[in-house]
């Protein structure tokens, strides 16, 4: 089997067989199938573990272990579905999902640093304009004493962040780019990414738009690196910082113990309100700056990528 590889973008690699590059609607339905099937399998696989949580006395560890189990089992089987499809049906090496071995540690570290910089900027802007304050929560679930439980959850978010990146940026974006063009691949994969969060608690239209913008940024970040490692790291660190470090809602959901415990104050369209900062215009601004920065840094390379016929 032959492959057409973009020297500018190792991420955009796909078999030159038309029937393996599905129509956009079929591709989206396949992505949802991977998601739903993986979650169903994960639900039944985690049930024996969840039943054992009641034996854990500490409320810190009850919430930590419960969330950790859900993060692992709700996502690892989704990855398995994608891997099986790519290996058995598309007959592509799994490395073609964006996990090249060269410099993977450096790429992952860059993703971590970018995630820290971006979300910390969101919080810093909100702090400067007095849009955040301290929240008096359960003292057993906040502060430096819960550092270790939050680090345990970080390992869970490593899996969770990687799952969404593999599904949206590693698999869906390249095959849509192969059939149509890069712009369609980025837009539709980012739109799916946004819709995956559309049924979260406290979601708003503004929040979904922001998640789509985040998806565009993750796509451009992965394309710039020619790898999925950095995007996985950025995604995971972003989620962990938002909930388990700063104490906000994570895309509308409670994410357990937190080192700091901040809450938004002020207009929800600016702060994100109950959905978390991802639902506010401060986050929109930081994301758009990130998108603009990558486009500026890539310059003509982006135009060359768009002209590639896969």
N, C-alpha and C positions, 0 to 999 in steps of 0.2 A: 504494500500500500504506500502511496506517495503522499507527501505533505507539502503544502506551500507555506513557507515560514517567512514572516516579515523580519528582515534584519533589524529594522527599527523597533519592532514590537514582537518579541518572542511570545508575548501573551496571546497574540492573535494568530493562532495556529489551528488549522482545521483540515480534515481529510477532504480531498478534491472529489467528493462523490455527492451528487446533487441530492439523492434521497436521504442522505445523512444530515442535510441542512434544512430543517423543517420550516414551514410557513410560520410567521411570527405568532399567530394564534395557537398553533399546535405547540410551539415552543413554550409559550406561557402556560398552557394547560399541562404540559409535561412538568414544568417547574412546580406548579401547584400540586401535581400528583406526587412528586418526590417529597414535597413538604408534608402533605397530609399523610401519606403512607408511612413516612419516617416517624411522624409524631404518634401515629396509632401504635406502631410497633414499640416505640419508646415508652408509651403510656403503660402498656402491659408489662414491659420489661422492668420498669421501675417500681411497680406496685409492691413486690416483696421487700424492697429496700425501704420504701416509705412506711410500711407497716412496722418497721423496726425502729423508726425515729422516736416513737413514744417512750422508748427505754432511755433516751437521752434526757437527763434532768435539766441541764442548763438551758434557759430560753434562748441564749445566744447561739448555742450549738444546734438547738432545735430548728431555728429559722435558717441558720447557715447550711446545715446538712440538707434540709428540705429543698432549699433553693439550688444548692449544688447538684443534687440528684436530678432535679428538673432540668437544669442547664445541660447536664451531660446527656441524659436519656432523651430529652426532647430534640437533641441536635445530632448526636452521633449516628443515628440511624438514617437521618436525612443525608448526611455525607455518604453513608454506605449506599443509599439508593442512587445517588449521582455517580459514584465510583463504579457501581455495577453496570449502569447504563453506558457509561463511557467505555468501559473495558469490554463488555460483552456485545453491545449493539454497535457502537461507533467504532470499536476496535482501535481505540487510540491509547497511547501510553498515558497514565494518570499524571505524569509530569507536564503534559500539555494543558492541564488546567491552570497552569501558572506557577508551579512549584519547581522552578529550576534550582539546581543544587549550588551553582556558582554564587558566592557572596550572600548566601541566604541569611546568615546571622547579621551581616551589616545592613541588609535591606529591612530585616525585621526590626532592628534597633532604630533605624530611621523612622519607621512607622510608629514605634513607641514614642519617640521624641516629638514627632509631628502631632500625635494625638494629645500628648501632654500640653504642648504649646497651644493648640487650637482651643481645647476645652477650657484650659486655664485662662485664656484670653476672654472667652465668653463670661466666665465668672468674674474676672477682673473688671471688665466693662460694667457689669451689673453692680459690682461693689462700688465703683467710682461714682455711679449715679444713684447710689443708695437704693438699689432695687433688690437687695438681699439682706437678710437678718438671721440671727441665730434662732434656732427652734429648740424648745425644751421638750425633748423626747424622752424615751425610756433610758435612764442612765446606764442600764445594763447592756444597751444595744448601741452605744455611741462612745467615742473617745479613743484614746490610744490603746486602751485595754482590749479593744476588739480588733487590733491590727492583724493578728494571726487569722481569725475567722474571715476577715475581709480579703486577705491574701489567698485563702482557700477558694473564696468565690472568684478571685481574679483568674485562677486556673480554669474555673468553669466558664468564665467569659472568654477565655482563649478559644475554647471549643465553640462557644456560641457565635463569636465574631467570625471565626473561620468558616462556620457553616453557611452563614448568609453571604460571605464573600465567594465561597466556592459555587454556591447556587447562582448568584446574580452576576458576579464579575468573572468567575473562573469558567463557568459553563455557558450561561445564557448570553452574555454580552458577545463572546467570540462567535457563537453560531449564528446569531442575528447579524453580526457584522459580516460574516462570511456570505450569507445569503443576500443581504441588502448592502449596507455600508456602515461605517463606524458610527455615524451620528444616530442612525436607527438603533444600532446595538446598545449604545450608551443610554439613549432616551428610554427605550422599552425596558431594559434591565433595571434602570433606576426607577421607572414607574412601578414595576413589580415590587421593587424594594420598598417603595412608599406604601403600596397597597397591603403589603404584609403587616404593616403597622396600623392599618385603617380601622381595625376592630379592637385596638387597645383601649383600656379605660381612659376616660377624659380626653379622648382624641378630638381634634378640631381639623377643619379644612386647612388652616394655616400650618398645623403640625404635619399633615401629610405632605404638603408642598415642601416644607423644610426637609423632611426625610428624603423626598425625591432629589432635592438639591444636594443633600449629603451623599446620596447614591451617585450623582454626577461627579462629585468631588472624589469619592473613592475610586470611581472608574478612571478618571484622569490620573489619579495618583498611581494606580496599578499600571496604566499604560505608560506613564513616564518611567517607571522602574522596569517595565517589561517583565513583571513578576507579580504574584499575588501575595508574597510574604509580607511586604510592608503594609498593604491594605488590610490584611488580617490583623496585624498588630495594632494599627491605628484604630480599627473598628473596636477591637477588644478593650483597649486602654480607654477609649472614649466612653464606652458603656460603663466600665468599672469606675472611672473617675466621677462620672455623673452621679451614680448612686451610692457606691460604697466608700468613696472618699469625701465628696462634697455633701452628700446627703439629700440630693434632689430625687424626685421621681424619675425613674428610668423609662422613658417613652410611656409615661402614664402609669407605671407599675412600681410597687414597693419592692426594693431589692435588698432588704435585710439590714444587718448592722452597718454602721457608717462611722468613719473616723471623725469627720466634721459633720455637723447637722445644720445645714443652711436651708432656708426657704425663701421663695420669691415674694416680693411685695410690689405693689404697683399694678398697672394695667396688664392684663393677661396677654394681650397681643404683643407686648414688649418682652415680658418675662417668660411666657409659656404657661404660667399658672400651674394647675394641677397636673398637666401633662409633663412638666419639666421644661428646662430651658430650650430643648429641641423644638418646642412649640411657639417660641417667641422670635421677635424681629432682631433681637441682639444676636441670636444664633444665626439667623439668616444673613446678617451682615458679615459675620466671621466666615461663614461658609462661602459666601460670594467672593470675599477677598481671597480665600484659599483657591477657589476655582480660577479667578483672574490671575493669581500668582503663577499657577501651573501653566496656564495658557501663555503667559508672558515668557516664562522660563523656557518653554518648549519652542516658541516662535514658529519658524518654518517647519519644524519637525511634525507639528500637528497637521499641517497641510499635506505633508508627505504621507502621513499615516492615513488620512482620509482618502488619498488617491490610490491606495493599495487595493487591488482586486483579489480577494481571497477565493 
